Each structure stands twice: as C-alpha cells, then as structure tokens.
Amino acid sequence: MDQSDWARHGTSMDESLIGYARCSTDEQDLTAQRQALHALGVPPDRVYIDHGISGTKRERPGLDQALAAVRTGDTLVVPKLDRLARSVPDARDIGDTLAKRGVSLSLGGQIYDPDDPMGKLFFNILATFAEFEVDLIRMRTREGMAVAKAQGKLKGRQPKLSAMQQRELKRMHQTGEYTISDLGELFSVSRPTVYRTLSRTNP
C-alpha cells in the first residue's frame, strides 16, 4: 500500500506510520534513512532510531520503543529490511509478531504480507541476504586481522613502559638497591609489570 492508497482509504498516515532507522557505528549518518522515511510519509517525531548498534543484536532500545509504539492497524516502516534485522530468525520473529498484533510492516514502501507465498519468499530472501552480508563482513575482518598480524601490524597489547624506561628499570634492579615494590612505585606500574619487564630481553 503506497501513499495514494492511504489517501484513498481515508486513513491518516501521520497517526498510523511509525518509522525505525538504525546504523551500526557512531561514524555512520542516519540522514539518508530519515529522508527515506519522510518520503514514505513518516513524521519526523515518530521515527525511532538506534545509533551505533549492530542489527545482529536483538535487544535495541530504539527498536523496542518502535515496537511498543505501534498499535493494531498501524504500520512499522523501515527503509530496508537489513535496518530491522541482520539474521533470518530475528527478521521472521519480528515480522510474525507484528502480523499477530495486526501491525503492518513496510519495507521501503512495500507492505510485507506473511499470508502471501511470494511475499513471504521475498521477505526470506531479503533476510538471508542481510545475514549473508554480516557473515561476509565478519569473514573479511578476520582475514584482515590475520594479514595485519602476519605483517607485524597487529602487535596486541603494548608495554606500559617505553624502551628507555625498561632499560632504566633493569639497571636500577641490577644495583640491588631497589626492591620490586620500590621499582613499581617509582615507575607507577604494578608488581606484575615489573616482573614482566625484568623477564624481557633488553629492548
């Protein structure tokens, strides 16, 4: 059902449309999604958002608020299915729950009808692609970390003391005039850090 359909049925879109937008990282911008929802007739004050939260997480404050805001006869509008869920089980669960409550789900302007075999198939295909994209990102991240580690770019946790401080700590320890506790206090590090520093070869 598009905007003209709403007008023909005499239903107020402002009272019936609830929008939801999400982005996975704080660096991403929600402007495009907000504009898409506005173009679909969702009032700005009825858009719920999750900023910097992955779609793989089922517990999302913005999503929970949007689901709580819709009532029977309302429509939950999302720009794309992958904004709503990033896994097939979650997408199906949300879609089925809305249908049982008498709430329609609009995916970029297309109403999802769980009773329509073709509509259900299309919904499942979109959910599968959303899940596939997440798996692909994870795989690329793991591969990137493996390459970085092999090239020596991923060095893990760095020493708390600089090379010069480590050499000085070892020199002071070798004089026999300082205890482990003394060295820890002088260099503002813990006793385990002092022991680890002493066990390393000279940097």
Secondary structure as UniProt FT lines:
FT   HELIX           3..8
FT   TURN            9..10
FT   HELIX           13..16
FT   STRAND          17..23
FT   TURN            26..27
FT   HELIX           31..39
FT   TURN            40..41
FT   HELIX           44..46
FT   STRAND          47..51
FT   TURN            55..56
FT   HELIX           61..69
FT   TURN            72..73
FT   STRAND          75..78
FT   HELIX           81..84
FT   HELIX           88..100
FT   TURN            101..102
FT   STRAND          104..107
FT   TURN            108..109
FT   STRAND          110..112
FT   TURN            114..115
FT   HELIX           117..150
FT   TURN            151..152
FT   HELIX           163..174
FT   TURN            175..176
FT   HELIX           180..187
FT   HELIX           191..199
//
